[in-house]
Amino acid sequence: MRLIRLAIVLVIAAVVLIVAVVVNRATIPTQNTTATHFDALIVLGNPATKKGNPSATQRARVLEAVREYKAGIAPAIIVTGGAAHNNFVEADTMARLAAAQGVPADAIYKEPNALNTIQNLYYSSQIMHAHGWASAEVISSPAHLGRAALILEALTKSHPDLAIRWKTHAAPWPPEYGRLNMLSNVSVESARCLELRIFGFPHSTFLP
């Protein structure tokens, strides 16, 4: 009998947790502006392959940025990411891919120092302000954008001098991804978003 009660309690707790994760993700804002055109597109980084070629995720994000650029959504693309997970600077790999897709070199701006998403957006906002740009469409994978939006909100509060008008925009899932891979990515990122909503961001130079 006790085992049955324990099982029921565990099932209820699991359901409550799942509902909390889903509701939290659904209530994360996707923008702080209704603009449809922007000063720049910010493409959030992802590791290149071990040989330094664009990974499937990099390709999906960059190709979506190229589509948005060619559609006239913004006249500039910021690719952001350092050598966070291997010896290859993510911004370099993404910039080469964007150029190979016909984006002029003078429309591509590289941010080669960021080692995580917080730094991606911090350093990209610095580039934005250095050029007098005030608005950006932030492009990343579907699962990643909730956390990016929370960072953008936090960055505005902690560094108002770097505040920008922003909207998140999802790149398609890479064709190599199966449903299990997509579900795994969404589950992990959704849990991280709930954790950030409850406990906030760790104090750092970037989000004090």
C-alpha positions in Angstrom: 0.0 0.0 0.0 2.8 2.4 0.9 4.5 1.6 -2.4 1.3 2.5 -4.3 1.0 5.8 -2.4 4.6 6.6 -3.1 4.2 5.8 -6.8 1.1 8.1 -6.9 3.0 10.9 -5.2 5.9 10.5 -7.6 3.6 10.5 -10.6 1.8 13.7 -9.4 5.1 15.4 -8.7 6.3 14.5 -12.2 3.1 15.8 -13.8 3.4 19.1 -11.8 7.0 19.5 -12.9 6.2 18.9 -16.5 3.3 21.3 -16.4 5.5 23.9 -14.7 8.2 23.5 -17.4 5.7 23.8 -20.3 3.9 26.8 -18.8 7.1 28.6 -18.0 8.4 28.1 -21.6 5.1 29.3 -23.0 5.2 32.5 -21.0 8.8 33.6 -22.0 8.5 36.7 -24.2 9.8 36.3 -27.7 10.3 40.0 -28.3 10.3 43.5 -26.8 9.3 45.2 -30.1 6.7 44.9 -32.8 9.2 45.9 -35.5 9.5 43.7 -38.6 12.8 45.2 -39.9 16.0 45.6 -37.9 19.4 47.1 -37.9 21.1 43.7 -37.7 20.6 40.0 -37.5 22.4 38.3 -34.6 23.3 34.6 -35.2 24.0 32.8 -32.0 27.0 30.5 -32.0 27.3 26.7 -32.0 30.4 24.5 -32.2 31.9 23.7 -35.6 32.8 20.1 -36.4 36.1 18.6 -35.3 37.4 19.4 -38.8 36.3 23.0 -38.6 33.4 22.7 -41.0 29.9 24.1 -40.2 28.0 21.8 -38.0 24.4 20.9 -38.8 23.1 23.4 -36.2 25.5 26.1 -37.5 24.3 25.6 -41.0 20.6 25.8 -40.0 21.2 29.1 -38.1 23.4 30.8 -40.7 21.2 29.8 -43.7 18.2 31.2 -41.9 20.1 34.4 -41.3 21.0 34.5 -45.0 17.4 34.1 -46.0 16.3 36.9 -43.6 19.1 39.1 -45.0 18.1 38.5 -48.6 14.5 39.2 -47.7 15.6 42.6 -46.5 14.8 42.1 -42.8 18.2 43.6 -41.9 21.2 45.0 -43.7 23.9 43.4 -41.5 24.6 40.0 -39.9 26.5 39.5 -36.6 27.8 36.0 -36.2 28.9 35.4 -32.6 31.0 32.7 -31.0 34.5 32.0 -30.0 36.4 28.7 -29.8 34.2 27.5 -26.9 34.2 23.8 -27.5 37.1 23.1 -29.8 39.9 24.9 -31.6 37.7 26.6 -34.2 36.2 30.0 -33.7 32.5 29.7 -34.3 32.1 33.2 -35.8 34.8 32.4 -38.4 33.1 29.3 -39.6 29.7 30.9 -39.7 31.0 34.0 -41.5 32.6 31.9 -44.2 29.3 30.1 -44.7 27.4 33.3 -44.9 29.9 34.7 -47.5 29.6 31.5 -49.5 25.9 32.0 -49.7 26.3 35.4 -51.3 26.3 37.8 -48.3 28.8 40.6 -49.0 31.8 40.7 -46.7 31.0 44.2 -45.5 27.6 43.1 -44.3 29.1 40.4 -42.0 30.4 41.3 -38.6 32.3 38.7 -36.5 32.2 38.5 -32.7 34.9 35.9 -31.9 35.2 36.0 -28.1 31.9 34.6 -26.7 32.1 31.3 -24.9 28.4 30.9 -24.0 25.0 32.4 -24.9 25.2 35.2 -22.3 28.5 36.3 -23.8 27.1 36.0 -27.3 24.4 38.5 -26.5 26.6 40.8 -24.4 29.4 41.1 -27.0 26.9 41.4 -29.8 25.1 44.2 -28.0 28.5 46.0 -27.7 28.9 45.7 -31.5 25.4 47.0 -32.0 26.0 50.1 -29.9 29.4 50.7 -31.5 27.7 51.0 -34.9 24.7 53.0 -33.6 22.3 50.1 -34.2 19.3 49.8 -31.9 17.4 46.7 -33.0 18.2 43.1 -33.8 16.5 39.9 -34.8 18.2 37.2 -32.8 18.4 33.9 -34.7 19.0 30.5 -33.1 17.7 27.0 -32.9 14.0 26.6 -31.8 14.9 25.0 -28.4 17.5 27.7 -27.6 15.5 30.8 -28.1 13.7 30.8 -24.8 16.9 31.0 -22.9 18.2 33.6 -25.3 15.1 35.7 -24.5 15.6 35.4 -20.8 19.2 36.6 -21.2 18.2 39.5 -23.4 15.7 40.6 -20.6 18.3 40.2 -17.9 21.0 42.1 -20.0 18.6 45.0 -20.4 18.2 45.3 -16.6 21.8 44.8 -15.7 23.3 46.8 -18.5 20.8 49.4 -19.7 23.6 51.0 -21.7 23.6 47.9 -23.9 19.8 47.6 -24.2 18.4 47.0 -27.7 15.0 46.3 -29.2 14.9 42.6 -30.1 12.9 39.8 -31.5 13.8 36.1 -31.5 13.5 34.1 -34.7 13.8 30.3 -35.0 16.0 28.6 -37.6 14.6 25.3 -38.9 15.7 22.1 -37.2 18.6 20.6 -39.1 17.3 17.9 -41.5 19.8 15.5 -39.7 17.8 15.8 -36.5 15.3 13.1 -35.6 12.3 13.6 -33.4 14.1 12.1 -30.4 16.9 14.6 -30.8 14.5 17.5 -31.1 12.6 16.4 -28.0 15.8 16.0 -26.1 16.9 19.5 -27.0 13.6 21.1 -26.1 13.4 19.2 -22.8 16.9 20.2 -21.7 16.5 23.9 -22.7 13.0 24.1 -21.2 14.3 22.8 -17.9 17.1 25.3 -17.9 14.7 28.1 -18.6 12.6 27.1 -15.5 15.7 27.0 -13.4 16.7 30.5 -14.6 13.2 31.8 -13.9 13.3 30.4 -10.3 16.9 31.0 -9.3 18.0 33.7 -11.7 21.4 34.0 -13.4 24.7 33.5 -11.5 26.5 36.8 -10.9 29.2 37.5 -13.4 30.9 40.3 -15.3 28.2 39.9 -18.0 25.1 39.7 -15.8 25.9 41.1 -12.4 
